[in-house]
């Protein structure tokens, strides 16, 4: 299955973007029952954002983007649950 999310560059660091990402991943993992999601980008800055969110870098694929190297990271449903649970508790004051 193909699962995609794109955020406008001027919104990528906002709280609303973090909420949108969490919601989209929650749908992917819980509603659609994906066991893992791969994220692919050619931009190192975007790859850093993926890793800051909790994705694990898998590696690179030379030449995937019209000759440019792609950076591939992944998250499993278990990784997602470990990330969102503390965030939800912090947001609720618990």
C-alpha positions, 0 to 999 in steps of 0.5 A, a space after each residue: 500500500 502507498 501512504 503519503 503525507 506532505 506538509 507545506 515547508 512553512 508549516 513543517 515545524 508547527 504544532 499543527 503539523 506534529 498533530 497532523 503527522 501523529 493523526 496520519 500515522 495513527 490512521 496508518 497503524 491503527 485503522 489500516 493496520 500497517 505494521 511498518 511505514 517507510 518514509 523516503 526523501 532526497 532532502 537531508 533536512 527532511 530526513 532529520 525531521 523524520 528522525 526527530 519524530 522517531 523514525 529509524 534511518 534504514 539507509 540510502 538508495 543511490 539514484 532513486 530521485 532522478 539521479 539523486 540519492 534517497 534517504 529511507 527511514 522506517 517506523 513500526 507500529 510498536 515504535 509509534 505506540 512508544 512515541 505517542 503514548 508519552 506525548 499523549 500523557 504529557 499533553 493531558 498533564 499525566 
